[in-house]
Amino acid sequence: MKISYKWLKELVEITESPEEIGKILTGTGLEVESIEEIESIKGGLQGVVIGEVLTCEKHPEADRLKLTTVEVGAENPLSIVCGAPNVAAGQKVLVATVGTTLYPTGSEQPLVLKKSKIRGALSEGMICAEDELGIGTSHDGILVLDTTLPNGTPASEYFGITSDYLIEIGLTPNRADAASHYGVARDLKAFFNRPINLPAVDAFKIDNQNLPVQVEVRNAEACPRYAGLTISGIKVGESPAWIKQRLATIGIRSINNIVDITNYVLHELGQPLHAFDADKIIGNKVIVTTVATGTPFVTLDGVERKLSDSDLMICNEGTNGNPEPMCIAGVFGGLTSGVTHDTTSIFLESAYFSPIWVRKTAQRFALKTDSSFRFERGTDPNMPLYALKRAALLIQEIAGGSISSDVTDIYAKPIADFQVPMRYRNIDRLIGKTLEKTQIKNILNGLDIKIENEDKSGFTAIVPPYRVDVQREADVIEEILRIYGFGQVELSDHLSSDFISDFPVNDPEKLTLRVAELLVANGFNEMINNSLTKPDYHASLENSITGSPVKILNYLSEDLSVMRQTLIFSGLEVVSYNSNRRQKDLKLFEFGKTYNEVNGKYVEKERLSVFLTGNIQQESWFEKSREAVFHDLAGFVMQILASVKIKDVERQEADSTIFKIGTTLTLNRKPVVSFGQLQTAITKKLDVKAPVFYADFDWDYILKQYDAFVQYREVAKFPEVRRDLSVVVNKKITFEELRQIAYKTERQLLRSVNVFDVYEGANLEGKKSYSVSFILQDDQQTLTDKVIDKTMQRLMAAYEREFEAVIRK
């Protein structure tokens, strides 16, 4: 956002330099990105003076050049070679002396004047034309002045050249209140405790009732307040120099006096205005409403756009009784209803439009204007009338005309101030320093925040509605702190050991980074996806997801209207995007949040997703390429669990709605991770044709279970023993069931159970044969054959009892 230093000085008393003001604004939260001196004529014509041509003779060596002597108020006249056809003795001219830097019109390179010889004749400067000075485009001849100013008078004095400083502020989205000179002045007012000097509008009056325009607001939700009036007998033309200079300083191009005034008031007060040609308002009626979807409308830029029934429009009565659009409310004007040089009467609009409605429309049409920028962030609902009167007076002053109607102000439900309960102890706690109550109240009063219901413990802060970002106690405290000064809160000289004891043993960020580095080392790429997604993505998984989707109240599009309940679909969007661009071999992961509404409460969880698709192994001279399979993902899952010291997990089948083939690992009966191949019905939603292997970790639960302390035990002194069994069971029995029964049967000696072969064949109809290895070990003594055999007999008996297994040794 661009702010004029001179303009700012008119609104609040400033004696400080632009650089000092920049530091103060940055300290209050309005970060100043740059400060640049702006001159009405670039370079300020420094070194250019008024001179008088004393003599003018033909150059002996060139027909088109002349030798002149010019009096510039110096000790001796200057000898100057001039090629202009209109130069003559007795003229008052502008002379660029030696050493002057000029910025000619249309040239990117500045021109530095040097003493030189032209065809053998000395030239000690240059008699200038308009374009050479950068004040015009004419190069027909030198600029001849009609002035009595003495020779040597600086050209800057003759032209009344002004300079200003452009202060560029990197405005954060929450500070819509500061999107104007008045808004910035309010912060300086609070900081310096100096008054605001808003231009008076006491002279405003209704001149006649010759041009009444009726206003009807049919959508009060989208337009809570609408004000307007008519001005007749105006003369549309060029703006005066002071307005053009003000607008040029902040990068606004002058159009005509009426449009320039609406822009001027917008950047002065932060209130967008719009001027309609009153003669083009059919039926002398303005209707604020929506129109049918598909209605064509040509905007000021000459582009035809198809409207939606969610676009608020400013319409006239129309020739057939149907409202005819004239302007997209708060965003962009129409081509046929705007002010032109033939306009003699206008209807001037000043309104407060709903930020949600304006934001959606501006987003849909990809239109970002100065008006939409402010409306979609929230303007001051109490400003429209003052801004209307301010603009009307400026129009009368510059373009003439009479106020030809009463002021219309439709404001059915005034927007109330925010009431925020405050406690002094919370102010002291969050600021980290005890401030005097008087100082707190002075700062808040300076910010136009009133204080009511004050007692010893606190008060109620009455926040004006233009401060849309200040609605909580913490917000008000932040306002106090930014004006008081972050730098004034001293750091403690001592660090208490109590602080150190509060540091968590487990650092979630370090653990997350460790796992991320593990995955990256295995060839994975990290994703960061949008938490907003399509509502229909989750419809098919309704029975597999706990809770309901969290809906966005002010969503910009239907595709981004709910918070994601799972990381599956945002990850698949990345898979689809890359696959469609021939990047089919993908290893991806994401740490992200999911959001659900459960029993009326919002539940936010941190999860880790891992995606694997395409080839896991690239083709080389000694090995063929190989597609990823379930066990590739399972290996990465186990690596992750090992790195976070999660062990002794139990296995069960994963949700078949999500996984075609899948496993869920649980710890203390709570799922830690579910992984496997996603169902084809899910991947098809994103037009992904290849198999996708997906793992979903409950990262919040893992962080709670992680034990940062290193645990170790002495290496066993006695050898381990391996025994193998071939166990024939019903084909529905899983190895996990066999493993669990083994550990329940033998808790002391059994160290591990592993399957190293699985066989299914025609001779085992309805059956499956698992080849299972068992590792036995005693920490106290060497195992004897008797003990080993007894243990294996118990295991075999358990399998026969639980699964009707046939044991083959």
N, C-alpha and C positions, 0 to 999 in steps of 0.2 A: 504494500500500500504506500502511495506517495503523498507526502505532506509538504506544503510550502511553509517555510520558516516565517516569512512575512505575514502570511495569512494567519498562522498560528498566533503571532504577536498581536493581531487585532482582536483575538478572542480572549486572551489571558495575558496579563502583563509579564513580559519577559525581558530581562536585562542580560541574561546569560547568553553566551555565544552558542552557535549551532552545535558545536562539539560538546559543550557542557550539557545542553538539552538532550543530545543523543545519549550521553552516559546516564542521565537521569531516567529517560524513558526506558532504556534497556534494563536499568535496575528495578523499574516498576513492572516489568514483564512485557513491555512493548519493545522487542529487540530491534534496535536500529542496525540495519545491514550496511548502509552507506550514507554519506553526506556529500553532496555535490553542489558546487556553485553553478547557478543557472543565470545567464545573462540574456536580455531581450535581443541583443545582437551578439553573436558569438565573438568572444575576445574583447567585447566592450569598446571596440575601436580605439584601444589604447595606442597612442602614437599618431593618431589621425587628427589633424587640426584644420581650422578654417584658414584659407590663404587667399591672397588677391594676386591675380596675374598682372604683372607690371608691363612686361614686354612679351611679344609673340612674333617670332620670325621663322621663315622657312629653313629647314635643315639643308645645308649645302650639299650633303651627300645622299639625301633620301627625299623623294618627292612627297611621301605621305607623313613625314615626321616634321615636327616643329620644335624650335628652341625657345624655351620660355624662361623668364625669371619670375619667381613667385615670392611675395612677401608673406611670411608666416609668423611675424612677431619676434623673429630672432635678430641677432646683431646684423647679419647680412642676408639679403634675399638668396633663395635657393635657385640653382640652375637645374632645370628639369626638362628632359626630352619627352615630348608627348605626341602620341599618334592619333589622338581624337580629332575628328574633322571639325568639331564645333568649338574648340578652344580658341579664346580670343583675349586680347588685353582688356583689362578693366573688370573681368569676371571675378565673382567670389566663388571659390572652389574648395573641395576637400582634398587635402594633401596628406599622403602617408609618408612620414619622414623615415629616414634611414634607421633600420632596426625594428621597424613595426612589423607585427605578424598579422596578416589578413586571412580571412576565411571566405574565399570567393564562393558565390552561389553555384551549386552543382559540382563543386570540386571537393574531393575527399582529402586533398593535400593542402595544408596551409601554405601561404606565400609569405616569405620573409624578405623585406625590402633591404637591398644592399646598395652602397654607392657603386656606380658602374659607368662604363663608357659605352655609348651607343653610336655606332658609325663614327667614332672618333670624338664625340661630344660628351662632356661630363653630365651625368644625371644624378642628382642628390635626393631623389624621392620619386613619388608618382602622384599625378593628378588623377583622381579615381572616378570610375563610373559606378553605377548602382551595384552591378553584379560583383565587381571587384571588392566592394565593401561588405558584401553579403547581406545587403538590405533590400535587394530586389533582383530582377532578372534582366533588366535592360542593359545592353552594351552598345547602344546606338551612339553614345558619346559620353563625355564627362558629365558629372552632376553639377549643374550650375545653381548656386544658392541665391535666394532673395532674402538677404539678412543684413542688419546693421551691426551685428556682433563684431568685435574687433578681431583683427588677424591674430592667429595663435590660439584662439578659443578652442578648447578640446571639442571634437565632434560629439563625444558622449553628452556634453552639455547641450549642444544644438539639438540632438535627437531625443534628449530626455531618456537616455538609456538607463534601465534599471537592472539591478542584480538581486538575486534571491538565492536561497539555499534549498535544495531538494533533499528532504529527509526520507529515506526509504525504510519502511518498517516491515519486517517479516511477521505479518499478523497471523497469530494462531487461530484455528477455527473457533475456539470458545470465546474470542474477544470481538464479537460482532459489534459490541457497543463502541469500539474504538475505530470503526471503519469510516471515520470522518475527521475533519479538523476539530469540530466540537467535541467529539469523543476523545481525541488525544488531549485536548485542552482540559477536559475534566480530570484526567490523571494528574496533569500539572497543577491544576487548581488544588487538588487534594494534597499533593506533595509540598507545594509552596504555601498553602493556605492563602491563596490569592483569589479574588473574585473573577467570575466569568463575565465577559462583556458581549452578550448576544445582541445582534442588531435589533433595534426597536421596531415594533410593528404597530405602534399606537396610531400612526397616520392612516392605517387601513380603514376604508369606509366603502359602503355600497353606493355607487353613483346613480344607478337607475335599475329598472326591472325590464329592460328592453329585450333581453335574451335569456329567458328562463329555460333551464334544462332539467327535466325530471329524471330522478335516479331511482332505480329499483334494484335491490340486492336480493337475488333469489337463492343464493348459497352463502348463508352467514357463517357456515363452518369454514369455508375457504376464504371468505372475506369478512372478518369480524368488524372492520371499520372502513368506511368509504366516504371521502369528502371531495368536494369539487365546487367550482364557480366558473362563470363565464366572464371573458374580457372582450369587449368589442372596440372597433376603431383602432386596431393596432397597425403598426407599420413594420413588416418583417424585413430585416436587412442585416447589415454587418454589425457585429458587436463592437462596443467601444474597446479601445486598446487595453484598458485595465482588466477587463474580463478576459480578453484573449490572452493576455500575458499570464494571468493567474492560472487559466486552464492549460496553457502551453507549459508552464512550469511543472505541472503534475502529469504531463503527457497526454492531455486531452485536445483533440483537434477541434477548432472552431467550425461551426456549421452555419448557424444564423443566430440572431439575438435571442429568439424565443427558446430554441433548443439549448443554446449555451447557458441561459439562465437556469433551466431545469437541471443541467449538469452541474452548474455552479452551486446551487442549493443542495443537490445530492452530496457533493463532496464537502460542503460546508457543514451540513447538519446530519448527514447520513440517511436522509429521507428521500427515497426515489419519488420523482414526479413524472407525469406524462401530459403533454399538451396535444389535444385533438383539434383539428380544423372543425369549428362549430358548424359550419355550413354543410359538412358531410355527415353530420349526425342525423340520420333519418328519423323524423318524428320528434325531434328535439328531446329524445329520451335515451338515457344510458341504462343498459341492463347488464348487471353482473351475474353471469350464469355460465352453465356449460352447454355445449351443443352436441349434436349427434356424432358418434364415431364415424370417421371417414370424411367429415366436412372439410373441403379444401380451404386453405387460407394462405395468402401471399404476404410474407413478412417484409419488413423494410429493406432487407437485402435482396429482394426480388425472387426469393425461393418459395415455391409452393409447398406447403406442408399439410399433411393429413392429420386433422385433429382427433383427439380421443375424448370420450365423455368424462374423462378425469382431468381435462385441461380447463382451468378457469379462464373465461374469456370476458372482455369488455365489449359489449355489443350495442348496436343501435336497434331501433324498433323493426327495421327491415321493411321492404316494400310490400311484402305479402303477409305481414304480421308475425313472421318468424324472425327471431333475433339474428341479426347479421353481424358477424365478428368484426371488430375494429382493432383489437389488440390482445395479445396473449398476456393475461394479467401478471404483472410483476416480472415479465421476462423480455418481451420484444413487441414493438409496435407493428401495425399493419402498413402496407405500402400505400393504400388509398386514403387513409384517414389522417395522415401526418401533416405537420405544418410545412407549407411551401411559401415561396415568395409572393404568391397570390393570396395567401391567407389574410383575412382582415379581422376575424373573430375566432377566439379559441375557447375550448372547455378545458380547464386545468384540473387534473386529477391528483389527489394525494390520499393514499390509502395504506392500510395495514393488511397484508395478505398472509395467509397461513404458511409458515415455513415448509410444512410437509407438502402442500399442494404445489408450491412454486418449485421445490426441489425435484419432485417427480417429473414435472413438465420440462424443466430445464435439462434434466438428465435424459429424458426421452428424446428431446430434439437436439441434444448436444449443444445447447445454447448457453454460453456463460457471458452474461452482461453485467455491468456495474450494478444494475437494479437487482437482478436475480441473485448476485453474490450476497447482497445485503438481506433481501427478503428471505432467502432460504436459510439464513443463519439466525434471523430474528431481529426485526427493527423495533423501534420504540413506538408502541401503540398510542402514546400521548403526544407524539410529534406531528402528525399529519396537519392539524389546523394551523399551528405556528408556521410550519414550512410553507403551507399554502398561502398564507398572508405575506410571508417574506418574499416568495416568488412573485406574487401578484404586484407588490410594490415595486420590485425591481423591473418588472415588465412595463409598468406604467412610467417609470423613470426613463427607461431606455427605448421602449417601443411605442410609448404613448398608450392611448386607449382608456376605456372606462370599465369599472366593475359593473357588469350588467345583469347580475342576478344575486339572490341571497346565497350565502354559503350553505351548501348541503353537507350535513354531517350525520351519516347513518352509523350508529354505534349502539346496537341493541343490548349487548352484554359486555360492559366494560371489563377489560382484563385487570384483575386485581394485583396488588403488590404481593410479593412473596413474604410470608411471615416465618422467620427462622428463630426458634428458641436458642438462646446463647447462655453459656455458663463461663464465668471468669476463670474457673479452674481449668477448663478445657482450652481456653485461649492461652493461658500460661503454659499448659502442658505441651500443646502442639507447636507453639512458637519456640519453646525452650528457654523462655525468659519472662519474668514478670514485668508487664508494662503498667504504667499508671492508668487508672480507669479514665481519667480526664483525657489522656492521650489517645486511648482507644476510641472514645466517643468523638474526639475531634477528627480523627482519621475517617471514621464512618460518616460523620456529617459532611466532611469534604467530598466523600464519594456518593453523596445524596442518599445515604442509607440512614433512615430515621431510627430512633431508639424509643421504645415504649415498654411499659410494664417493668421498669427497672427496680431491682432490689439488691440486697447485698451479694446474692449469689450470681446474679446475671440479669438478662433483659431479653426483650424480643426485638430482633432486627427487622425493620420494614424495608425490604429491598425493592427498588423500582423495577417494573416489568421488563425494561430494556436490558437488564442484567440477567439474561436467560441462563447464564452459567453460574449464578450464585443463588442456590436454593437449599443448601445444607449448611450446618454449623461449620464444617470444615472449610467450605467455600468462603464464608464470611471471614473466617480466621486467616485464610490465605490473602484476602483483600487487605486485612489489617497489616499482615506481614510484608506484603510487597510494597506498600506505601511507607511503612516504618523503615524498611530496608533490610534485605537478607544479610547484608554485610555488617549490620549493627548487632547481630546476635553472636555474642562472643563464644568461642570454643573453650571448653574446659582446659585448664592448665594441667590437670592430672587425669590419668586413666585408671579407674578403679578396677580391681580384680573382679568385682561383682559383674562387670560387663562381660568379662571373659568367660565367666562361669555360665552365662546365658547363651553362649554360642552353641549351636546344635552340634552334637557329636557327628551326626550324619549330614553332610552338605548335599542337598538334592541336586544342586547345579553341577557339582563335581561328579556325582554319580551319573547324571544324565550325559555329561561330556564324555565320561569314560566309555559308556555304551555307544555313544555316537562315534567316537574314535574307533571302537572295535568294529562297528559296521562299515565305516569308511575304509578301514584297513582290509576289509573283505570285499571291497569293490562296490559298496553301496553309495548312492547319492541321496543327500537329504532334501526333503521337500518342505515347503512352507505354504500351506493352502489356506484359502479363505474359510472362515468359520460359518459364513452364510451360504446357504445352498437351496436346492429345489425341494419343495414339500413332497412332490410325488416320488422322489427317490426312496423315501423311507416307508411309503405306503405298503410295499410288498414285504417289509420286514416288521410290520406292526406287532406281530405276535412274538418276535424275537428280541424286541427292544423294550426295556422297562420305561414306562412313563410316556408322556405326550411331547410332541415337538414344541420348542419355544418359538413363538411367532414374533416377528419384528413389526412394531406398530407403524413405523414410518419407512417401510421398505421402498427401495427405488424401483425394483422390478420383481415380478412373480418368481423369477429364477433365483432371487436372493432374498426370499421372504421368511425363511426359518433358519434357526441355528442347527448345525449338524448334530445328529444323535449318534453317529458312528463315523469313523475315519475311512470307511470302505469307499464311499462314492467320490470323495474329494481326491483320494489316491487313484481311483480308477479313471478319473478325468485326466490325470497326468499320464497314466498309462496309455489312454486312448489318444491323447494329443501327440505323444511321442511315436506311438505305433503308426499313426497316420502320416508320419514324416519319416518312415522307414527306420525308426530307432526301436527295434522290436526286442532287443535283449536288455532287459531292465532289472536293476536291483535298487529298490527305493525304500526309504524309511521316513517317518515323520513323528515328531513329538508334538502332540496337539491336544486340544480340549474337545470334549463332547458336552452337550447341553440337553437336559431333559427337565420336564415338569412332572413332578411326582407328588401326588396328593396336595396340589396347590402350591408346592414349594419348588424352587429352581435348584437343580442339582448339576454341578459343574465338575467334571472329572478329567484328570490328565491321563492320556493313554499314549502308547507307542504302537505304531503300525509298521509292518514290514511287508513289502511286495516283491514278488519274484516271478518273472515271466520270460519266455524266450529261451535262449541257450544259456546254460550255466557255465559251459566250457566252450571256448572258441576253437575253431579248427586250426591245427598247426601241422608241421611236417611229420611229427611223430604221433599225433593223436587226432582223431576225428572230433567234430563238434558234438555236443550232447545237450539235449533239452533238459531244462530243470524238472525235477520230480519232487514228490512230497518229501522224501527223506533229505533232500538238499536243504529245504526250509527247516525241517526238523533239526538238522545239525546246527543251523544258525540260531534257532530258538534255544537249544541247549547251551550253546556258547554264551548267549546273553544271560541266561539264568545262572550259569556258573560264575560269570563276572560279577553278578550282584549277590552271590552266595545264597541263592535259593535252591534248596535241595529237598529230598524226601517228599517230592510231589507225587500225587496220585493221578492216574489217567482215567479219562472217561470219554465217551464219544461226544464230538462237538455237535452243535445245533445243525441238523440236516437242512434247515431252511436256508442257512448261510453257506454251509460247506458240503461239497459233493463227497469229499473224503476229508475227515478232520478229527482232531483230537483236542480235548481240553485238559490242561494240567491244573490241578487244584492243590492248595495248601491250606490246611485246617478247614477243609471243606469249602473254601472260597476260590473261585476261578482266578488263576494267575495269568494264564495265556490260553487263547484258543487259536489253532492254526490248521491250515490244510488248503485244499483246492476249492476255490469259490465256485458256487453253483453257476452253471451256464446262464441261467435266467437272470442272474445279477450282472454278470459281465456283459451280456447282450444289451442291457440298458444303456451302456456307454459305448456300444458298437465295438467291443473288444472280442475278437474271435479266438485268440490263443488262450490256452489254460493260464490262469493266474493263481499263484499260491500266496496266501495272505496270513499274517499273524497279527493278533490283536492282544497287546499286553495291558493289564490294569496297572499303569505306572504308579498311581497313588498308593495302591496296596503294596506294590513292591518296595516303594520308598519306606513304608512303615515297617516292613519285615526285614529290611537290610540291617545287618549288624556290621558296623565299621571295624570292630576290633578283630584282630587276627587271632584265629584259634588254631592250635596245633597239638599234636600228640606225638609221643615217641614212636619211632619206627619199630614195628613189631619184631621181637627177637625170634619168634617161632614161625615156621613156614606155613603158607596157605596151601590148601588142597582143592583140586578141581575134580568134580564128578559131573558126568553128563547123563541125561535121561532123554528118551524119546517118548513123548506123551501124546497119545492119540485121544482126541476129544471131539465133541460136537463142533462143527465148523463155525458155529455162532460164538463159541468161547474165544475170548481175546487173550493175547499174551499178558495184558495188564492184569486180568483176573488171575492167571496162573502166578504172576509175580506177587500179587498181594497175598494170596493164600500161603505162598512160601514164607513170606516174612511173618505172617501171623503164626505159622506152625513152628518156626525156628527163629527165636529172637536173639539168642546168645552167639551162635557160631556163624550164622549166615551173613556173609559180607556183600555178595552181589548175586544177581540172577540175570542171565542174558540169553536171548534166543539167537541161535546162529544158523538155523535152517527151518524152513516151513515147507511142508509137502502136502499137496492135494492131488488126488488122482482117481481114476475109475475104480480102482480096487479099494478106495476109501470113500465110498459113496456117503455123502452127508457128514463126513468126518474130516479132520485135519490133524496132521502130525507136526508137533513142535519139537525141534531138537533144542534142548535147554541145558545150559551150563550153570553150575552152582559153585561158588567160591566159599570155602569154609576155612575158618581160622580161629584159634584160641590164643588170646594174648598172654596166657599164663603158662601154657605148656604145649608140647608137641602133640598133635592129634594122633590118636591110635586108630587102627583099622576098626576096632570094635566100636568106638565112638562115632566114627564116620559112617559105618554101616547102619548103626542105630538111628542116626540123624536122617540118612537117606530113606530108611524104611518109614519113618514118620512122614516125610514129605510125600512118598509114593502113596501111603495110606490116605493122606489128606486129599490128594488128587482123585483117588479112586472114590472116596466118600463124597466129595463136593461135586465132581464133574463126571463120575462114572468113567473115569479115564482107563485106558489100557496102557500099561507101562512096558516099554521095551528098553532094556539096558544096552 
